[in-house]
Structures are given as structure tokens and as C-alpha cells.
Amino acid sequence: MSGGVTSGSLGTGPQAGSRGGQQVVMFRIGTESFALDAGMVREIIDPIPATRVAGARPHIDRIVNVRGNVIPLADIRERFGMPAAADSPDTRFLVLEVAVGGDPVVVALVADKVFAVTEIDPASCQAVPPVGTTWRPEYIRSIVKARDEFIIVPELEQILN
């Protein structure tokens, strides 16, 4: 797959590919495709029971127990204006380590489908257009064109706060 991603955790570094590309985990939520730096992803697991937390924000209102560690479960649909959806046979949780306020935080992220790790070209990433999208620009690090679709590189620190 050819495409691109830039800045922050999606640049050159230990996860960079041999041709200067960036290794990312591709996943889908609703009808949107997303990419995250593969170095952020600790593991991908089947859905496990989650417990609601009273008074929590709608996008991060549950916790799960992953190998003895209680971690927040984020469903970022609300942040991107998507309706709630039931789990499907393809639903997975991506267990991520994200820098929030400069400190590493482990969080699980609900994905409708997770695809293979792939390499994308940082040169093809672009900023969110100022008009024509319903997404809040602070939630998107960049957009990548890969083949015939646009891939969102989310700004997880902003989304989770």
C-alpha cells in the first residue's frame, strides 16, 4: 500500500521501514480508515468484558482487565460524529501506549476491524482541509491518501482528553 503519514509518532525512527516509510497498524471504525504508529500498539485482542464507569466521559466510559491490569477502554466514534455500534465478529481492542500530558498511558481502543501492519510514505500526508469535513481538526494529526481511500492519522492525546 502506498500512502503517507507525518509528524509526532508517525515519522522516521525505529519503526521506519527500509525505504523510509512508516510502519503503521491500519484499522477501521465505522466507514473510516485509521492508521497508528505500529510502535504504539502493544497487542491486539478479541473483545473482553468491560465495566462502565459512572460519570466518565462518553468516549472513554469503560474499563477492562488486560492481563491483570485495569485500563480505560476508548470508543472514539463519538469524537468523530459516528453512531454507537454493537460489536461484530471482526471487532478488536488495540492495546496502546499513548503519551498523554507527556506521560505514557496504556489504553485499549475499540476497532471494528484491524488490518495488517503496513508501510506508508510520510511524504504523502496532508493536513485536514479547513472546509468540507465534519471532523474536528484537533483530533486529526494528518490524512493520508492510499490507493483510492483517505486514511485518518488520529491525534490520540487530544481525543483522549
C-alpha positions as CSV (number, residue, x, y, z in Angstrom):
1,M,0.0,0.0,0.0
2,S,1.4,3.4,-0.8
3,G,0.4,6.5,1.1
4,G,1.9,8.7,3.8
5,V,1.9,9.9,7.4
6,T,3.8,12.6,9.2
7,S,4.8,14.3,12.4
8,G,4.8,13.2,16.0
9,S,4.8,9.4,16.5
10,L,4.4,8.9,12.8
11,G,7.7,10.0,11.4
12,T,11.2,8.4,11.0
13,G,12.6,6.4,13.8
14,P,12.8,2.8,15.0
15,Q,9.6,1.8,13.3
16,A,10.6,3.4,9.9
17,G,10.7,0.9,7.1
18,S,13.7,0.1,4.9
19,R,12.5,2.5,2.1
20,G,11.9,5.4,4.5
21,G,8.3,4.5,5.0
22,Q,6.5,4.3,8.3
23,Q,5.1,1.0,9.8
24,V,1.5,1.5,10.9
25,V,-1.4,-0.6,12.1
26,M,-4.4,0.0,9.8
27,F,-7.9,-0.3,11.3
28,R,-11.5,0.7,10.6
29,I,-14.1,2.3,12.8
30,G,-17.5,2.7,11.1
31,T,-16.8,3.7,7.5
32,E,-13.5,5.5,8.3
33,S,-10.0,4.0,8.0
34,F,-7.3,4.9,10.5
35,A,-3.6,4.4,11.0
36,L,-1.5,4.3,14.1
37,D,2.3,4.0,14.5
38,A,3.0,0.3,15.0
39,G,5.3,1.2,17.9
40,M,2.3,2.4,19.9
41,V,0.5,-0.9,19.7
42,R,1.3,-3.4,22.5
43,E,-1.2,-6.0,21.4
44,I,-4.4,-6.6,19.5
45,I,-7.0,-8.7,21.4
46,D,-10.5,-10.0,21.0
47,P,-13.1,-8.0,22.9
48,I,-13.3,-8.8,26.6
49,P,-15.9,-7.8,29.2
50,A,-15.9,-4.1,30.1
51,T,-17.2,-2.3,33.1
52,R,-18.9,1.1,32.8
53,V,-17.5,3.9,35.0
54,A,-20.1,6.2,36.4
55,G,-19.6,9.9,35.4
56,A,-16.9,9.1,32.8
57,R,-16.8,10.9,29.5
58,P,-18.8,9.2,26.7
59,H,-15.8,8.3,24.6
60,I,-13.9,6.6,27.5
61,D,-16.6,5.4,29.8
62,R,-15.5,1.8,30.4
63,I,-12.5,-0.1,31.8
64,V,-11.2,-3.6,31.0
65,N,-8.8,-6.0,32.7
66,V,-5.9,-6.9,30.4
67,R,-3.6,-9.5,31.8
68,G,-4.2,-8.2,35.4
69,N,-4.0,-4.5,34.5
70,V,-7.1,-2.3,34.6
71,I,-7.0,0.1,31.7
72,P,-9.5,2.5,30.1
73,L,-11.4,1.4,27.0
74,A,-11.8,4.2,24.5
75,D,-14.5,4.1,21.8
76,I,-13.7,7.2,19.7
77,R,-16.8,7.0,17.5
78,E,-18.4,9.9,19.4
79,R,-15.3,12.1,18.8
80,F,-15.7,11.6,15.0
81,G,-19.5,12.0,15.0
82,M,-20.3,8.3,14.4
83,P,-23.2,6.5,15.9
84,A,-22.7,3.8,18.5
85,A,-22.4,0.3,17.1
86,A,-22.6,-3.2,18.5
87,D,-19.5,-5.5,18.4
88,S,-19.2,-7.7,15.4
89,P,-17.1,-10.9,14.8
90,D,-14.3,-8.6,13.5
91,T,-14.3,-6.2,16.5
92,R,-10.9,-6.0,18.2
93,F,-9.3,-4.0,21.0
94,L,-6.0,-2.3,20.2
95,V,-4.0,-2.0,23.4
96,L,-1.9,1.1,23.0
97,E,0.7,3.1,24.9
98,V,0.0,6.8,24.3
99,A,1.7,9.9,25.6
100,V,-0.9,12.0,27.5
101,G,0.5,15.1,29.1
102,G,4.0,13.8,28.5
103,D,3.4,10.6,30.5
104,P,2.9,7.1,29.0
105,V,-0.7,5.8,29.4
106,V,-1.9,2.4,28.4
107,V,-5.4,2.4,26.9
108,A,-7.5,0.0,24.8
109,L,-9.2,1.3,21.7
110,V,-12.2,-0.3,20.1
111,A,-11.8,-1.0,16.4
112,D,-14.5,-2.6,14.1
113,K,-11.7,-4.3,12.1
114,V,-8.0,-4.4,12.3
115,F,-5.9,-4.9,9.2
116,A,-2.2,-5.9,8.8
117,V,0.7,-3.7,9.6
118,T,1.7,-1.9,6.5
119,E,4.2,0.8,5.4
120,I,3.1,4.2,4.4
121,D,5.0,7.1,2.8
122,P,5.4,10.1,5.1
123,A,5.7,12.4,2.0
124,S,2.0,11.8,1.1
125,C,0.5,13.0,4.3
126,Q,-1.6,16.2,4.4
127,A,-3.3,18.4,6.9
128,V,-7.0,18.3,7.4
129,P,-8.7,20.7,4.9
130,P,-10.2,23.7,6.6
131,V,-13.6,23.1,5.0
132,G,-15.5,20.1,3.7
133,T,-15.0,17.7,6.6
134,T,-17.1,17.2,9.7
135,W,-14.1,16.1,11.8
136,R,-12.7,18.3,14.4
137,P,-9.2,19.2,13.2
138,E,-7.6,18.9,16.6
139,Y,-8.5,15.2,16.6
140,I,-6.5,14.5,13.4
141,R,-2.8,14.6,13.0
142,S,-2.9,14.2,9.3
143,I,-4.7,12.5,6.4
144,V,-3.0,10.0,4.1
145,K,-4.2,9.1,0.6
146,A,-3.6,5.4,0.0
147,R,-4.9,3.9,-3.3
148,D,-8.5,5.1,-3.5
149,E,-9.2,6.0,0.1
150,F,-8.2,8.5,2.7
151,I,-6.8,7.3,6.0
152,I,-7.0,9.3,9.2
153,V,-4.0,9.5,11.5
154,P,-5.7,10.4,14.8
155,E,-4.2,12.8,17.4
156,L,-4.9,10.4,20.3
157,E,-3.7,12.7,23.1
158,Q,-6.4,15.3,22.1
159,I,-9.0,12.6,21.5
160,L,-8.5,11.0,24.9
161,N,-8.5,14.3,26.9
